[in-house]
Amino acid sequence: MHPFRPLALLLVLAGCCAAPPPARVTHESLNAVLWMQASAEYAVACETVYAAARSELDRALADAARAAALEQGEGAAALPPAVVFDVDETVLDNQRFQARLAATGTTFSVPAFSAWCREEQAGAVPGALEFCRYASSKGVFLVFLTNRDAAVADATRSNLAKLGFPADAARAAVIGKSGESDKGPRRREVCGKHRVVLLVGDQLQDFVSVPKGSDNARRRELAAANAARWGRDWFALPNPSYGDWERALVDPKGTDEENLKRKFGALRQ
């Protein structure tokens, strides 16, 4: 039996409901949200990534020559160690927010997401809390480098602390976005003070700067060019719910119908 597809759900709803269905983008993410919320496989995948990261953390701490960030310069061996994390769907689980979008037929907006951040109700991604506590116990500084707006950095730190993450200023930094989405310049700043021993995220840009307008072929090339780092220096969490991979498939100025055609055109059969 083939897996039940989000598009099939859309067609069912369109046929049985008198009112117009919610925006298609929320239906296309519905199965992804449900998988992350309900499946055993999602939790296992995350815990597996963090278990592997823990093993590599011990090796990286024992080898002063190791550095995970491409932005790391000379003299890193003398710097205190740090792990750089993304936040959303890496340490904090926002699937209740994603579910809210699907249930109400609304789409993502920065004001709505910032309001969610201020609720401080995100959960912990499976495996993240245990890993962060272990890293902190080893004297590793935790850097939560996020593209959440810098204005919600305090709320983000508070949410982390409520869940039991080492989030006080002595053990962790929360660095939000105040300009460009590219994390490279902010990683470089972190590298000036710390030897970054691991990078953990759910999007390619959490590991390497991705040029604006890159299509998915270019994104795969960037990932392949750094093949030796995956599972050693870089650890990626699964996130089928959203990301630049999807934005690379559509035209932001296109209609819903046009973008659906683009997605069908991208299918490999």
C-alpha positions as CSV (number, residue, x, y, z in Angstrom):
1,M,0.0,0.0,0.0
2,H,1.3,3.4,-0.9
3,P,1.7,6.0,1.9
4,F,-1.3,8.4,2.2
5,R,-0.3,11.6,0.5
6,P,-1.1,15.1,1.6
7,L,-2.4,16.0,-1.9
8,A,-4.9,13.1,-1.6
9,L,-6.1,14.5,1.7
10,L,-6.6,17.8,0.0
11,L,-8.8,16.3,-2.7
12,V,-10.9,14.4,-0.2
13,L,-11.5,17.5,1.8
14,A,-12.3,19.5,-1.3
15,G,-14.9,17.0,-2.4
16,C,-16.7,16.6,1.0
17,C,-16.7,20.1,2.4
18,A,-19.1,22.8,1.4
19,A,-16.8,25.6,2.6
20,P,-13.5,26.3,0.7
21,P,-10.7,24.1,2.1
22,P,-7.9,25.7,4.0
23,A,-4.8,27.0,2.1
24,R,-3.1,24.2,0.2
25,V,0.3,24.9,1.8
26,T,-1.1,23.8,5.2
27,H,-2.4,20.6,3.7
28,E,0.8,19.8,2.0
29,S,2.5,20.0,5.4
30,L,-0.2,18.1,7.3
31,N,1.3,14.6,6.9
32,A,4.8,16.0,7.8
33,V,3.4,17.6,11.0
34,L,1.5,14.4,12.0
35,W,4.6,12.3,11.3
36,M,6.7,14.5,13.6
37,Q,4.0,14.5,16.3
38,A,2.7,10.9,16.2
39,S,5.2,8.5,14.7
40,A,7.7,6.4,16.6
41,E,10.1,6.8,13.7
42,Y,10.6,10.6,14.1
43,A,11.6,10.3,17.8
44,V,13.9,7.4,17.0
45,A,15.6,9.3,14.2
46,C,16.2,12.3,16.4
47,E,17.5,10.3,19.3
48,T,19.8,8.4,16.9
49,V,21.3,11.6,15.6
50,Y,21.9,12.9,19.1
51,A,23.5,9.6,20.3
52,A,25.9,9.8,17.4
53,A,26.7,13.4,18.2
54,R,27.5,12.5,21.8
55,S,30.0,9.9,20.7
56,E,31.7,12.4,18.3
57,L,31.6,15.1,20.9
58,D,33.9,13.0,23.2
59,R,36.3,12.5,20.3
60,A,36.3,16.1,19.3
61,L,37.0,17.3,22.9
62,A,40.0,14.9,23.0
63,D,41.4,16.3,19.8
64,A,42.3,20.0,20.0
65,A,42.9,20.0,16.2
66,R,39.3,19.3,15.4
67,A,37.0,22.2,14.4
68,A,33.5,21.8,12.9
69,A,32.8,25.3,11.5
70,L,34.0,26.3,8.0
71,E,34.4,29.8,9.5
72,Q,36.9,28.6,12.2
73,G,40.3,30.4,11.8
74,E,43.8,29.7,13.1
75,G,44.5,29.2,16.8
76,A,41.3,27.4,17.6
77,A,43.0,24.8,19.7
78,A,43.6,27.4,22.5
79,L,39.9,28.4,22.6
80,P,37.2,26.9,24.9
81,P,34.9,24.4,23.1
82,A,31.4,25.1,22.0
83,V,28.6,23.3,20.1
84,V,26.5,25.5,17.8
85,F,22.8,24.5,17.5
86,D,20.0,25.7,15.4
87,V,16.9,26.2,17.6
88,D,13.7,25.4,15.7
89,E,13.2,21.6,15.1
90,T,16.7,21.1,16.3
91,V,16.3,21.7,20.1
92,L,12.9,23.2,20.3
93,D,9.9,21.4,18.8
94,N,7.3,23.8,17.2
95,Q,4.9,21.3,15.8
96,R,2.1,22.6,17.9
97,F,2.5,25.9,16.0
98,Q,2.6,24.1,12.7
99,A,-0.5,22.1,13.7
100,R,-2.2,25.4,14.6
101,L,-1.5,26.7,11.0
102,A,-2.9,23.5,9.5
103,A,-6.0,23.4,11.7
104,T,-6.9,27.1,11.0
105,G,-6.0,27.1,7.3
106,T,-3.5,29.9,7.8
107,T,0.1,30.2,6.6
108,F,3.4,31.1,8.2
109,S,4.0,34.7,9.1
110,V,6.8,36.3,11.1
111,P,4.4,38.1,13.5
112,A,2.5,34.9,14.2
113,F,5.6,32.9,14.8
114,S,7.1,35.6,17.0
115,A,3.9,35.5,19.0
116,W,4.2,31.8,19.4
117,C,7.9,32.2,20.5
118,R,6.7,34.5,23.3
119,E,4.2,31.9,24.5
120,E,7.3,29.8,25.4
121,Q,5.3,26.6,24.8
122,A,7.6,24.8,22.4
123,G,8.7,21.3,23.5
124,A,12.1,19.6,23.3
125,V,13.2,17.7,20.3
126,P,13.8,14.1,21.3
127,G,17.4,13.6,22.4
128,A,18.2,17.3,22.5
129,L,17.9,17.9,26.2
130,E,20.0,14.9,27.2
131,F,22.7,15.9,24.7
132,C,22.8,19.5,25.8
133,R,23.1,18.5,29.5
134,Y,25.9,16.1,28.7
135,A,27.8,18.6,26.6
136,S,27.4,21.2,29.4
137,S,28.7,18.8,32.0
138,K,31.8,18.4,29.9
139,G,32.5,22.2,30.0
140,V,31.2,22.8,26.5
141,F,29.5,26.2,25.9
142,L,26.2,25.9,24.1
143,V,25.4,28.4,21.3
144,F,21.8,28.5,20.1
145,L,22.2,30.3,16.8
146,T,18.7,30.9,15.4
147,N,16.9,32.8,12.7
148,R,14.2,33.6,15.1
149,D,14.0,37.4,15.4
150,A,16.5,38.8,17.9
151,A,13.6,40.4,19.7
152,V,12.4,37.0,21.0
153,A,15.9,35.9,22.2
154,D,14.9,36.3,25.8
155,A,11.7,34.3,25.3
156,T,13.7,31.6,23.6
157,R,16.1,31.4,26.4
158,S,13.3,31.2,28.9
159,N,11.6,28.4,26.9
160,L,14.8,26.5,26.9
161,A,15.3,27.0,30.6
162,K,11.7,25.8,31.4
163,L,12.5,22.6,29.6
164,G,15.6,22.0,31.6
165,F,18.2,23.0,29.1
166,P,21.4,24.7,30.4
167,A,20.4,28.1,29.2
168,D,21.9,30.6,31.7
169,A,24.4,33.1,30.3
170,A,27.3,31.4,31.9
171,R,26.7,28.2,30.0
172,A,24.8,29.2,26.8
173,A,24.2,32.0,24.3
174,V,21.1,32.7,22.3
175,I,21.9,34.5,19.1
176,G,18.9,35.6,17.0
177,K,18.6,37.2,13.6
178,S,18.9,41.0,13.4
179,G,19.8,41.2,9.7
180,E,20.5,38.6,7.0
181,S,19.3,35.0,7.3
182,D,22.8,33.7,6.4
183,K,24.3,32.3,9.6
184,G,27.9,32.4,8.3
185,P,28.8,35.8,9.7
186,R,27.4,34.9,13.1
187,R,29.2,31.6,13.1
188,R,32.4,33.5,12.4
189,E,31.8,35.7,15.4
190,V,31.3,32.6,17.6
191,C,34.5,31.1,16.2
192,G,36.4,34.1,17.4
193,K,35.7,33.1,21.0
194,H,35.3,29.4,20.8
195,R,36.5,26.2,19.1
196,V,33.3,25.0,17.5
197,V,33.5,21.2,17.9
198,L,30.1,20.3,16.4
199,L,27.3,21.9,14.5
200,V,23.7,20.6,14.9
201,G,20.7,21.7,12.8
202,D,17.9,20.8,10.5
203,Q,18.6,23.1,7.5
204,L,21.6,23.2,5.2
205,Q,22.2,26.8,6.2
206,D,22.8,25.7,9.8
207,F,26.1,24.2,8.5
208,V,27.2,26.2,5.5
209,S,26.3,29.5,3.9
210,V,23.9,28.9,1.0
211,P,23.9,31.5,-1.8
212,K,20.5,33.3,-2.2
213,G,18.5,31.8,-5.0
214,S,20.2,28.4,-4.8
215,D,18.1,25.6,-6.4
216,N,18.0,22.2,-4.8
217,A,20.6,20.9,-7.2
218,R,23.0,23.5,-5.9
219,R,22.0,22.7,-2.4
220,R,22.8,19.0,-2.9
221,E,26.1,20.0,-4.4
222,L,27.0,22.0,-1.3
223,A,26.0,19.0,0.9
224,A,28.0,16.6,-1.2
225,A,31.1,18.9,-1.2
226,N,31.2,18.5,2.6
227,A,30.4,14.8,2.7
228,A,33.2,14.0,5.1
229,R,31.7,16.3,7.8
230,W,28.3,14.7,8.0
231,G,28.0,12.4,11.0
232,R,31.4,13.6,12.2
233,D,31.4,17.4,12.6
234,W,27.8,18.1,11.4
235,F,24.6,16.4,12.6
236,A,21.3,17.0,10.8
237,L,17.9,16.4,12.3
238,P,14.9,15.4,10.2
239,N,12.4,18.1,9.3
240,P,10.0,17.5,6.4
241,S,7.6,20.2,7.6
242,Y,9.3,23.3,6.1
243,G,12.6,24.6,4.8
244,D,14.5,26.2,1.9
245,W,14.2,22.9,0.0
246,E,10.5,23.7,-0.5
247,R,11.0,27.4,-1.2
248,A,13.5,26.4,-4.0
249,L,10.7,24.6,-5.8
250,V,8.2,27.5,-6.1
251,D,8.0,31.1,-7.2
252,P,7.1,33.4,-4.3
253,K,5.2,35.6,-6.8
254,G,3.4,32.7,-8.4
255,T,-0.2,31.7,-7.8
256,D,-1.1,28.6,-5.7
257,E,-2.1,26.8,-8.9
258,E,1.2,27.7,-10.6
259,N,3.3,26.6,-7.7
260,L,1.4,23.3,-7.4
261,K,2.3,22.7,-11.1
262,R,5.9,23.4,-10.3
263,K,5.9,20.9,-7.5
264,F,4.4,18.2,-9.8
265,G,7.0,19.1,-12.4
266,A,9.8,18.5,-9.9
267,L,8.6,14.9,-9.2
268,R,11.0,12.2,-10.3
269,Q,9.0,9.1,-11.5
